[in-house]
Amino acid sequence: MTSVIAQLLNQPNKQFMYTIRGGDTLSSLAGRFYGANTYGSPRYKTALQHLLYFNPSIKDPSQIKIGQLLLVVPFPSEIHVAQICKAPEDYYKQQTSLPAHRLLPTTPMQSGVDAEKDSLVWALGWLEHNYNFLSMPGGAALGSAGNLLSQGNIALLGQVNQLYADYKSGKSNMTKGQYDYARKKLLDNFKRNIGPVESILFGNKTTHETIRIARGGGFPASAKITDEISRLNRFASLAKGGGVILTVVGLGVSCRQIANEHDRQKKNEILVESIGSVGASTAISFGIGLFLISNPIGWGTALVLATGTTVLSFAAGQEFKKLYSSNFKEVDIINAINVDLICK
């Protein structure tokens, strides 16, 4: 048992709620909390009965789920536990292996809190366990959108506006045919760059149908193009905002993991991994952003850059974690910067 859990269980009437995490089984928790490490031993059976008694919503010890709350209560006494804790004897038949651990994303189970709160806790636990699987494709999608709608690509549409202004003013000395050719070339480049995303941005219209000079109507001829540029810039801002939200959620998940972890070194490893991953993502994204200001790119390149950023950020987090574990594990960063005051 960890020192924290040992201290809690050794104090009379000290009970606490534990959130089930990936890899937990009721058997492993009986060993962790009550020192019942020998499967099938009297202490093991007593500990299991004890957990089931105070968590009546668990109908089958082999079926617990991530995010479920478990009430952990110290033994009142070694003698009385066997008398007060009752559970169906069928659960304790001789087995050759530990009960299977299955994750059940079904109806929330009651664990001393009301259904609404239990559902929220389960959802947070599920998010904690599955965040990496969600954040990587989510980060790649949002990053791709942000890269694709970078200033380099949107500037192509701005050039269409400028081209028209120069043509109408006679500044460029272009003929109508030269103007049409130059305009078509700019729109062709933009259309090629956004690729299959064109239908998402413009619906059932093409780039050439959308980015048009207005004829009559009392509005400036380039008003429609200016509006489309503003709309695409808003999309780009939303994509960047989504990336920020995803990062904040990731930090929240890490904070929850730190709060639920009892081992001090593992707490620090989670913190270092999170800082390393976010730091790498920020640095890479900043560099890509500078490049994209003046360099239009295609949708394939945008996807590759975004996916690469996500993968490299994840890998950086893992490497920082390994570096800390191998060379700096004596340094308690959690305590030094008072992370426990925030993640609790």
C-alpha positions in Angstrom: 0.0 0.0 0.0 1.1 3.5 -0.6 1.9 5.6 2.4 -1.1 7.9 1.8 -3.6 5.0 1.7 -2.0 3.4 4.7 -2.3 6.5 6.7 -5.9 6.9 5.9 -6.8 3.3 6.7 -4.9 3.2 9.9 -6.9 6.1 11.3 -10.2 5.1 13.0 -13.4 6.1 11.1 -11.3 7.5 8.2 -13.1 6.7 4.9 -12.6 8.1 1.4 -13.9 7.8 -2.1 -11.7 6.2 -4.7 -12.3 6.6 -8.5 -11.9 3.4 -10.5 -9.2 3.7 -13.1 -8.2 1.6 -16.1 -6.6 -1.7 -15.1 -8.2 -1.8 -11.6 -10.0 -4.9 -10.4 -11.7 -5.4 -7.1 -9.1 -8.0 -6.3 -6.2 -5.6 -6.9 -8.0 -2.9 -4.9 -8.5 -5.3 -2.0 -4.8 -5.9 -2.0 -3.9 -2.3 -2.4 -6.2 -0.9 0.4 -6.3 -3.8 2.9 -3.1 -5.7 2.2 -5.1 -8.8 1.0 -2.5 -9.8 -1.6 -3.1 -13.6 -1.5 -6.0 -14.6 -3.7 -8.5 -16.8 -2.0 -7.0 -16.2 1.5 -9.3 -15.4 4.5 -8.1 -11.8 4.5 -8.7 -11.5 0.8 -12.3 -12.8 1.1 -12.9 -10.5 4.1 -11.6 -7.5 2.3 -13.7 -8.2 -0.8 -16.8 -8.7 1.4 -15.9 -5.5 3.1 -15.8 -3.5 -0.2 -19.0 -5.1 -1.4 -20.8 -4.3 1.9 -20.1 -0.6 1.6 -20.6 -0.5 -2.1 -23.9 -2.4 -2.6 -24.4 -1.2 -6.1 -21.6 -3.6 -7.2 -23.6 -6.7 -8.0 -20.7 -8.6 -9.5 -17.0 -8.1 -8.4 -15.8 -8.8 -12.0 -17.7 -5.9 -13.4 -16.5 -2.5 -12.4 -16.1 0.5 -14.6 -13.8 3.4 -15.1 -15.0 6.5 -13.2 -17.1 4.6 -10.8 -16.8 5.8 -7.2 -15.7 3.2 -4.6 -16.3 3.9 -0.9 -13.2 2.7 1.0 -13.8 2.2 4.7 -11.2 1.0 7.2 -11.7 -2.4 8.9 -13.6 -1.7 12.2 -11.8 -4.7 13.7 -10.4 -8.0 12.4 -13.0 -10.0 14.3 -16.2 -8.2 13.4 -15.7 -7.7 9.7 -16.6 -11.3 8.8 -19.8 -11.0 10.8 -21.1 -7.6 9.5 -20.1 -8.0 5.8 -22.3 -10.3 3.9 -22.1 -11.1 0.2 -23.3 -14.1 -1.9 -21.1 -17.0 -1.4 -21.1 -17.7 -5.2 -18.6 -14.8 -5.5 -16.0 -16.7 -3.6 -15.9 -20.1 -5.3 -12.4 -21.3 -5.9 -10.9 -19.9 -9.1 -7.6 -20.3 -10.8 -7.3 -16.6 -11.8 -8.4 -13.2 -10.7 -11.9 -12.0 -11.8 -11.9 -10.4 -15.2 -11.9 -6.7 -15.3 -14.4 -5.4 -17.8 -15.2 -1.7 -18.6 -19.0 -1.1 -18.7 -20.0 2.3 -20.1 -23.6 1.6 -19.1 -26.1 3.0 -16.6 -24.2 4.9 -13.8 -24.0 2.9 -10.6 -24.8 4.4 -7.2 -21.8 4.9 -5.0 -23.0 7.1 -2.2 -23.9 10.0 -4.4 -26.9 10.9 -6.5 -27.4 9.6 -10.0 -26.6 13.0 -11.7 -23.3 13.4 -9.9 -22.4 9.8 -10.4 -23.0 10.2 -14.1 -20.7 13.2 -14.2 -18.0 11.4 -12.3 -18.3 8.4 -14.6 -18.1 10.8 -17.7 -15.0 12.5 -16.3 -13.4 9.1 -15.5 -14.2 7.9 -19.1 -12.7 11.1 -20.5 -9.6 10.7 -18.3 -9.1 7.2 -19.6 -9.8 7.9 -23.3 -8.5 11.4 -23.7 -5.5 10.5 -25.8 -7.6 8.5 -28.2 -9.9 11.5 -28.6 -7.4 14.4 -28.5 -5.1 13.1 -31.2 -7.7 12.9 -34.1 -9.4 16.0 -32.7 -6.1 17.9 -32.5 -5.2 16.8 -36.0 -8.6 17.9 -37.4 -8.5 21.3 -35.7 -4.9 21.8 -36.6 -5.6 20.9 -40.3 -8.4 23.5 -40.4 -6.3 26.2 -38.9 -3.4 25.4 -41.2 -5.6 25.3 -44.3 -7.2 28.6 -43.5 -3.9 30.3 -42.7 -3.1 33.8 -43.9 -1.1 32.4 -46.8 -4.1 30.7 -48.3 -6.6 33.5 -47.5 -4.2 36.0 -48.9 -4.9 34.4 -52.3 -8.5 35.8 -52.1 -7.2 39.1 -51.0 -5.1 39.2 -54.1 -8.2 38.7 -56.2 -9.6 41.9 -54.6 -6.4 43.8 -55.3 -6.3 42.4 -58.8 -9.7 43.8 -59.6 -8.9 47.2 -58.0 -5.8 47.5 -60.1 -7.6 46.4 -63.3 -10.5 48.9 -62.8 -8.1 51.7 -62.0 -5.9 51.0 -65.0 -2.9 50.8 -62.8 -2.0 47.3 -64.0 -2.5 48.1 -67.7 -4.1 44.7 -68.1 -6.6 43.7 -70.8 -9.9 42.0 -69.9 -8.5 38.7 -71.0 -5.3 39.1 -68.9 -7.4 40.1 -65.9 -9.7 37.0 -66.3 -6.7 34.7 -66.6 -4.9 36.1 -63.6 -8.1 36.0 -61.5 -8.8 32.4 -62.6 -5.2 31.4 -61.7 -5.5 32.7 -58.2 -8.9 31.0 -57.6 -7.5 27.8 -59.1 -4.7 27.8 -56.6 -7.0 28.4 -53.7 -9.4 25.7 -54.9 -6.6 23.2 -55.3 -5.2 24.0 -51.9 -8.5 23.5 -50.0 -9.3 20.4 -52.0 -12.2 18.4 -50.5 -12.8 21.0 -47.9 -14.3 23.3 -50.5 -17.8 21.7 -50.0 -17.5 22.4 -46.3 -16.6 26.0 -46.8 -18.9 26.9 -49.6 -21.6 24.3 -49.6 -22.8 23.3 -53.0 -21.0 26.1 -54.8 -17.5 26.1 -56.1 -14.7 28.5 -55.2 -15.2 30.3 -58.6 -18.9 30.7 -58.0 -18.5 32.0 -54.5 -15.6 34.4 -54.9 -17.2 36.7 -57.5 -17.3 40.4 -58.2 -20.7 41.9 -57.4 -22.5 43.4 -60.4 -24.8 46.3 -59.5 -27.0 46.3 -56.4 -25.5 49.5 -54.9 -22.7 47.6 -53.1 -18.9 47.8 -53.8 -18.0 45.3 -56.4 -15.6 43.5 -54.1 -17.9 43.5 -51.1 -18.8 39.8 -51.5 -15.2 38.8 -51.7 -14.4 40.8 -48.6 -17.3 39.2 -46.7 -16.0 35.7 -47.7 -12.5 36.6 -46.5 -13.9 37.7 -43.1 -16.0 34.5 -42.8 -13.0 32.3 -43.5 -10.9 34.2 -41.0 -13.7 33.6 -38.4 -13.5 29.8 -39.3 -9.7 29.9 -38.8 -10.2 31.6 -35.4 -12.7 29.0 -34.3 -10.3 26.2 -35.3 -7.5 27.9 -33.2 -10.0 28.4 -30.3 -10.9 24.7 -30.5 -7.3 23.8 -30.3 -6.9 26.0 -27.2 -10.0 24.4 -25.6 -8.6 20.9 -26.4 -5.3 21.9 -24.6 -7.2 23.2 -21.6 -9.3 20.0 -21.4 -6.1 18.0 -21.6 -4.6 19.9 -18.7 -7.8 19.4 -16.8 -7.6 15.6 -17.4 -3.9 15.6 -16.3 -4.9 17.5 -13.2 -7.6 14.9 -12.4 -5.1 12.1 -12.9 -2.7 13.8 -10.5 -5.4 14.2 -7.9 -6.4 10.5 -8.2 -2.8 9.2 -8.2 -1.4 8.3 -4.7 2.2 7.6 -5.8 4.2 10.8 -5.6 6.6 9.9 -8.4 3.7 9.1 -10.8 2.1 12.4 -9.9 5.3 14.2 -11.0 5.5 12.0 -14.2 2.0 13.0 -15.2 2.8 16.7 -14.6 6.1 16.5 -16.6 4.5 14.6 -19.4 1.7 17.3 -19.7 4.1 20.2 -19.6 6.4 18.6 -22.1 3.5 17.8 -24.5 1.9 21.2 -24.3 5.2 23.0 -24.5 6.2 21.0 -27.6 2.8 21.6 -29.2 3.0 25.3 -28.6 6.5 25.6 -30.0 5.8 23.6 -33.1 2.5 25.3 -33.8 4.2 28.7 -33.4 6.9 27.8 -36.0 4.3 26.4 -38.4 2.2 29.5 -37.9 5.1 31.8 -38.9 5.7 29.8 -42.0 2.1 29.8 -43.1 1.7 33.6 -42.9 3.3 34.0 -46.3 3.2 30.4 -47.7 -0.1 29.0 -49.0 -0.3 25.2 -48.6 -2.5 22.4 -49.9 -5.0 20.4 -47.8 -2.7 17.3 -47.7 0.2 19.3 -46.4 -2.1 21.0 -43.8 -3.2 17.5 -42.6 0.4 16.2 -42.5 1.6 19.2 -40.5 -1.3 19.0 -38.0 -0.9 15.2 -37.6 2.8 15.6 -37.2 2.4 18.3 -34.6 0.0 16.1 -32.6 2.2 13.0 -32.8 5.4 14.9 -32.0 3.8 16.6 -29.1 2.6 13.3 -27.6 6.1 11.8 -28.2 7.7 14.8 -26.6 5.6 14.3 -23.5 6.6 10.7 -23.3 10.3 11.6 -23.6 10.1 14.3 -21.0 8.5 11.7 -18.7 11.3 9.2 -19.3 13.9 11.9 -18.8 12.4 12.9 -15.4 12.0 9.2 -14.3 15.6 8.4 -15.2 17.5 11.5 -14.0 15.3 13.8 -11.9 12.8 11.6 -10.0 14.2 12.9 -6.7 12.9 16.4 -7.6 9.3 16.8 -6.3 8.0 19.3 -8.8 4.4 18.8 -7.6 5.4 20.0 -4.1 7.7 22.8 -5.3 5.0 24.6 -7.3 2.0 23.6 -5.1 0.2 21.6 -7.8 -1.7 19.7 -5.1 -3.4 22.9 -4.1 -4.9 23.1 -7.6 -5.4 19.4 -8.5 -7.3 18.0 -5.5 
